[in-house]
């Protein structure tokens, strides 16, 4: 997120200085374009965006691995349920069933 007001730019002003806004983003300063005072879109260096996406994907893989390890530990400890009970646990209760 932007760190100062200069990084928040109304879209109407950004149009006239598009190249400058892009150059600032490439240099590492995120620019958030606002519409009616609310953040609408951001200019971020493409390499940074690619890195952020890769980092997000890696985090997702780590979460899945942690879940798999926890499930394996539970299985080894004998904390197992039947397929039928598992499927029941996934089912949403009907209204009034709770």
Number of C-alpha atoms within 10 A of each C-alpha: 10 12 10 8 9 10 19 20 19 17 19 12 11 18 11 10 11 12 11 11 22 18 14 17 20 16 11 13 19 20 25 25 21 18 13 9 11 11 14 12 12 17 19 20 19 11 10 13 12 11 12 12 12 12 12 12 12 12 12 12 12 12 12 12 12 12 12 12 12 12 14 13 12 12 12 10 9 9 10 12 10 8 9 8 11 11 10 11 10 8 9 9 10 7 6 5 6 6
